[in-house]
Amino acid sequence: MCAGPGHGTSPARGTAPRSRHADRRAAALRDVARRGLLTDETPLLGIVDEDRVRARAAELCSAFSRPEGAGSAAPGMPADLHTVAVKAAPLVPLLELLGDAGLGCEAASRGEIALALRAGVPPERIVFDAPAKTRSDIRFALARGISLNVDGWQELDRIDEEIGHGAAAGTASAVTGADAAGTSGTASRIGVRVNPQRGAGAISAMSTATETSKFGVGLRDPGAREALVEVFASRPWLTQLHVHSGSQGMAMEQMALGIRDAVELAEEIDSRAGRHQVTRVDIGGGLTTNFSGEDDAPAYAEYRAVLEEVAPALFSGRREIVTEFGRSLLAKAGTLLTRVEYTKSTGGRRIAVTHAGVQVATRTVFAPEAWPLRLTVLAPDGTERIAPAVPQDVAGPACFAGDLLARGRLLPRIETGDLLAVHDTGAYSFSTHFGYNALPRIRVLAHREEAGQIRWRTYRDQQSCEELLAEAGAGRARPLTRE
Ligand SMILES: *Cc1c(COP(=O)(O)O)cnc(C)c1O
């Protein structure tokens, strides 16, 4: 499925040398300063390094390519599908870029599906994973050939009704015209999400494979495994298993064990059904991102090596693999750049007051221990400040005391008018705005290198005051009469 530079030809190495990414970013930030793009009206920008996004996507594709696979899969080899989790970066131009590189989209809502379709991602490359799909969500996906993973038994009942599983039960197909041979009559690949119940990672809110996680069918619950095997045996159109054990903070080995559980279940289903039924295993995303240094670590090749070790059958060539990475694909390609509006000292603590806070770094503000972010202090011209480090708080613009990006962080002394770069914010950050204090969604710019020049484009403009007002219900006419 993957296309673009590097795939199938470059070795599965980590990323470009660490200094290249950092150098390119430093040049881009200086360029932003030189162009005067940070103003009173837009004192905060999100910045995407497209070259780094492309490099990481190519690294993913080549890390998972099968031995024979040069470019697309060799004849007879399964064609894997790498999707990006839309929730990590719901920006249409970014999804377009990834779509052009051959990736698909993992969507968790109708809105995310709409973004993926608008980005030109073909329906067969979209996987729909929402846990609370309505009947119309299900119909929408089935009618368009979008793959979906069923989250539980009640949802499966609804799918049965939609595709007329009941050829046997005599129900007519509501939407897609299932035939008596037991095919679904839809182009959608339909799977079931299982929860291997292998325990939490380092961050409980990010762990989806605990005993009681809200996602999927618990594989170790009494009778569940047997029920799953039965359900597949009587529904030849169920052809996929899905497992996603969590995000940030999950060890690779732990995720791999959950994936092994899914592959073993696929084998059991096939042997019970007496046919090659489970043709695709969706291994989710969740690879941890390095927030403490520059490297794209771990490399996708390292993850593949762990998977080869723990779940070798995944690479048997009998089943296609789907991946759904978000943070590990995009976080390190994004930077927030804010102007320091004021500096002050309170109770002996130096505080830099910036425009980057809870609206763009929500997780860091609410759970600072779990989500520390690297910061770099720049002079007003965008060059890095080199000075002895002193402990400082870095505050955001929101009106609550906890709106801090860092507490007591050792940084070169920050001056009013300086710039502050907040690193590794390309996923779940500036693209995933938190509405508070009527702060606008921020402008997002992207850069790429062309013939040694930095080329810029706008991914999204800052939300205008008019748009903010409309969002706040300002367009509503007052009632003509008062009750
Ligand atoms: C959030 C999510 C992902 C992406 O997780 P990352 O940690 O960003 O890689 C993939 N699949 C599912 C089902 C998810 O909920």
The ligand as a MOL file (V3000), in Angstrom:
LIG
                    3D

  0  0  0     0  0            999 V3000
M  V30 BEGIN CTAB
M  V30 COUNTS 15 15 0 0 0
M  V30 BEGIN ATOM
M  V30 1 C -5.8450 6.1710 19.7760 0
M  V30 2 C -5.8760 4.9300 18.9930 0
M  V30 3 C -4.8350 4.6460 18.1100 0
M  V30 4 C -3.5830 5.4970 18.0030 0
M  V30 5 O -2.8360 5.4380 19.1710 0
M  V30 6 P -1.3650 6.0980 19.2160 0
M  V30 7 O -0.9380 5.9030 20.6180 0
M  V30 8 O -1.5240 7.5310 18.8680 0
M  V30 9 O -0.5150 5.3710 18.2470 0
M  V30 10 C -4.9530 3.5220 17.3170 0
M  V30 11 N -6.0230 2.7040 17.4000 0
M  V30 12 C -7.0390 2.9470 18.2680 0
M  V30 13 C -8.1870 2.0250 18.2960 0
M  V30 14 C -6.9900 4.0520 19.0860 0
M  V30 15 O -7.9870 4.2830 19.9480 0
M  V30 END ATOM
M  V30 BEGIN BOND
M  V30 1 1 1 2
M  V30 2 1 2 3
M  V30 3 2 2 14
M  V30 4 1 3 4
M  V30 5 2 3 10
M  V30 6 1 4 5
M  V30 7 1 5 6
M  V30 8 2 6 7
M  V30 9 1 6 8
M  V30 10 1 6 9
M  V30 11 1 10 11
M  V30 12 2 11 12
M  V30 13 1 12 13
M  V30 14 1 12 14
M  V30 15 1 14 15
M  V30 END BOND
M  V30 END CTAB
M  END
